[in-house]
């Protein structure tokens, strides 16, 4: 089964604290509203010219739904915008698919959706859950009317590892002797060698996103759009502006080694399998998707960029202060540490040291500066 780096996250706790990244949803509402306006126009044309004249149920897909709470808030905005532009007195019929990684908690996602039963009924929306990786085929050809994905696509496709290799294998890309393997755990850190960063960008980040785009280009209808929002550069969970080049996780690991609380080889084996992109990285992936063959076709060649931008944001928790910010960070990265097989005592030491660092580095009132890259893509009419 195909998988992705999201399987390294602590999905349950991430779902709880992912609201602290809701800026990614809020700050892209304009882009989402524009897409809904164009979708309404396309649906009107289809309905006006359909024979016999009957309304069909349109398919909207949300990829990387986590526990569904952030997805539903954004979906509510999308549906209201779509129906307002279509015909408030005769609304569109909709079906929504919520996709999530197969190792996530399906029961929690379904519970969130079922607890909003009245909202679905009021809007005449049917729904289903799809527990698959978005790095594999998800839908029938030409079946999706609109697709959105928030804060997921920076995770890489770990099925791209050579058979039998540990995730730490990727540390040897461009650094076969692992000369600097203990200086970084996340590739976008300034301490990661430039040659290794470029290997990750060209062989992993661009290729994996291109694969995703080619798959989705085959599944969305001609004229349909997708809105993709992912973590971008710079982000102060990784690329800090102080004099040290490393991010907080690498610093915590190194401090534990210096204090004799951690074996050095744990750092060597620790790697976070995601890549935070720039607008240029996304454009390169769109170009790369053009040549990927699926069933003797190149669906990615039909994609065009409508909008692609970098958005400055802040990761913050007004209710829980620094604890909430750290808990989000830890839920994202803890399984990456566990994959390096630290002892229980070492694992506890790493978490304690990382928590101390957060108080040293960040200000809970100001939050953590972050960036998102948002891109609207359309499949050209044939």
GIKAGI-V755114 format. One record per helix or strand of 3 or more residues. SS is the DSSP state (H for helix, E for strand). FROM is the first residue (numbers start at 0). TO is the last residue. Records with the same first field share a line. If there is no record, write none. Layout:
SS->FROM-TO  FROM-TO
//
This chain:
H->4-7  10-20  22-25  28-48  68-85  105-113  116-121  157-159  166-171  180-182  193-218  247-257  263-268  278-288  298-301  320-337  343-360
E->56-62  92-99  124-130  143-149  219-231  302-314  366-378
//
